[in-house]
Amino acid sequence: MIKQMRRYEGWFGVAAGLCIVSGLYFGLVGSPADYYQGEVVRIMYVHVPLAYTAMLAYGALFSCSLWYLWKRDLIVDNMCQAAAGIGAFFTAVALITGSIWAKPTWNTWWAWDARLVSFAILLLILIGYLMLRTFTEEKERAARYAAVLAIVGGIDLPIIKFSVEWWRTLHQPLSISTRGLSIAKPMGIPLVFMIVGFSFLFFYMLAVRTQMLYLTHLLEAKKGRLLGEVHL
Amino acid sequence: MTWFHVRWGGVLLAGLAIVFLGMRHYQRELRAISPLQLREEAPSGTIRVRGLVLPGTLFPGPGPNEARFELEGDGSKISVHYKGGDPENLRELKTLVVIGRWDPGSKLFEAREIGVVPNFGFVTAAYLAGIVPVGLFLFWMEHRVAFLYREIRDQKVYEPGGDEG
């Protein structure tokens, strides 16, 4: 699996680069300013893909955790850990960019809004996941407990997604849903480019980070720390 | 020099090119000047001027969606004639951006669009906070992977071509 990741990761990287550069061009140059928000609306083209990728990462963590509990494969566990690390990173960055967008539009850096709070809870779940893995001595037990935590924490995903419909919130409603795009086409096109680009970027980062974790295990095994756990 | 360095050198160059083009686009298309700069420089073409609509100077007409007012900024003021879409944002004592052409002969600014004051500081901050950390995070991971492969190869634990994991 590591060999296949090394073989195909480059394509994901190239696709991500092309989509993101195109999205940046269409978003910063080709799309109009918003009637009410003005130029600040351009923050959407970076904030929404970051938030979307954070949820994609949690979706990957959720799926890989189920897969790990079924197969108990070391590389799948490495993928879980990789997805959690990347997910925590994207969640934190999405919260920061969202806060920067909130200041000129809502006149506040933070609001106790359903979407914002449920998204912050996602970050806490991911930090908890990473802490559980770090502080549990036995690696196999840590992987098992963390997988269960990730599956239970998955309940936060639909809450984040539908929070803007279930509760009255400051946050704008869904821009892209099964009902289609609810924003103007010149704004929707760069948004789709950026979301697709960040999705490719996530899979590229997942491949790189999974290799990083696997090789770290392998090196530790070589040094005799985990000799019984890694299949050399 | 390895493939890793070449690749990241390319990414860095592409990033610098995007920053350069973005700054040029801002200077040419988006930067708003003050009425004082407009009087001193008298630039041609489409210009964006930022200023405060002076109280008592805003008069609608003569046609529909037309207005005349004076815009002040940096201690200087200019007369503006607006003709375009519904000027919903136009109020006295409001700071806004007018987009149009300057006629140095009649000393009148012919505006065809009125926009809210752009907050490019927030936009720049969001893009820097959103994209630079992602790049650094990816660079660190790739650097670590390259180091680990080298380390493992040196210790003869793993042959990248033959391992299936």
Boltz contact constraints between the chains, C-beta under 6 A:
constraints:
  - contact:
      token1: [A, 1]
      token2: [B, 165]
      max_distance: 6.0
  - contact:
      token1: [A, 2]
      token2: [B, 165]
      max_distance: 6.0
  - contact:
      token1: [A, 29]
      token2: [B, 25]
      max_distance: 6.0
  - contact:
      token1: [A, 38]
      token2: [B, 116]
      max_distance: 6.0
  - contact:
      token1: [A, 38]
      token2: [B, 118]
      max_distance: 6.0
  - contact:
      token1: [A, 39]
      token2: [B, 118]
      max_distance: 6.0
  - contact:
      token1: [A, 39]
      token2: [B, 123]
      max_distance: 6.0
  - contact:
      token1: [A, 40]
      token2: [B, 119]
      max_distance: 6.0
  - contact:
      token1: [A, 40]
      token2: [B, 122]
      max_distance: 6.0
  - contact:
      token1: [A, 42]
      token2: [B, 123]
      max_distance: 6.0
  - contact:
      token1: [A, 43]
      token2: [B, 123]
      max_distance: 6.0
  - contact:
      token1: [A, 43]
      token2: [B, 126]
      max_distance: 6.0
  - contact:
      token1: [A, 46]
      token2: [B, 126]
      max_distance: 6.0
  - contact:
      token1: [A, 46]
      token2: [B, 127]
      max_distance: 6.0
  - contact:
      token1: [A, 46]
      token2: [B, 130]
      max_distance: 6.0
  - contact:
      token1: [A, 50]
      token2: [B, 130]
      max_distance: 6.0
  - contact:
      token1: [A, 75]
      token2: [B, 165]
      max_distance: 6.0
  - contact:
      token1: [A, 89]
      token2: [B, 137]
      max_distance: 6.0
  - contact:
      token1: [A, 93]
      token2: [B, 130]
      max_distance: 6.0
  - contact:
      token1: [A, 93]
      token2: [B, 133]
      max_distance: 6.0
  - contact:
      token1: [A, 96]
      token2: [B, 129]
      max_distance: 6.0
  - contact:
      token1: [A, 97]
      token2: [B, 126]
      max_distance: 6.0
  - contact:
      token1: [A, 97]
      token2: [B, 129]
      max_distance: 6.0
  - contact:
      token1: [A, 97]
      token2: [B, 130]
      max_distance: 6.0
  - contact:
      token1: [A, 100]
      token2: [B, 122]
      max_distance: 6.0
  - contact:
      token1: [A, 100]
      token2: [B, 125]
      max_distance: 6.0
  - contact:
      token1: [A, 100]
      token2: [B, 126]
      max_distance: 6.0
  - contact:
      token1: [A, 104]
      token2: [B, 119]
      max_distance: 6.0
  - contact:
      token1: [A, 104]
      token2: [B, 122]
      max_distance: 6.0
  - contact:
      token1: [A, 208]
      token2: [B, 141]
      max_distance: 6.0
  - contact:
      token1: [A, 208]
      token2: [B, 142]
      max_distance: 6.0
  - contact:
      token1: [A, 208]
      token2: [B, 145]
      max_distance: 6.0
  - contact:
      token1: [A, 209]
      token2: [B, 141]
      max_distance: 6.0
  - contact:
      token1: [A, 211]
      token2: [B, 145]
      max_distance: 6.0
  - contact:
      token1: [A, 212]
      token2: [B, 141]
      max_distance: 6.0
  - contact:
      token1: [A, 212]
      token2: [B, 144]
      max_distance: 6.0
  - contact:
      token1: [A, 212]
      token2: [B, 145]
      max_distance: 6.0
  - contact:
      token1: [A, 215]
      token2: [B, 148]
      max_distance: 6.0
  - contact:
      token1: [A, 218]
      token2: [B, 158]
      max_distance: 6.0
  - contact:
      token1: [A, 219]
      token2: [B, 152]
      max_distance: 6.0
  - contact:
      token1: [A, 222]
      token2: [B, 155]
      max_distance: 6.0
  - contact:
      token1: [A, 222]
      token2: [B, 157]
      max_distance: 6.0
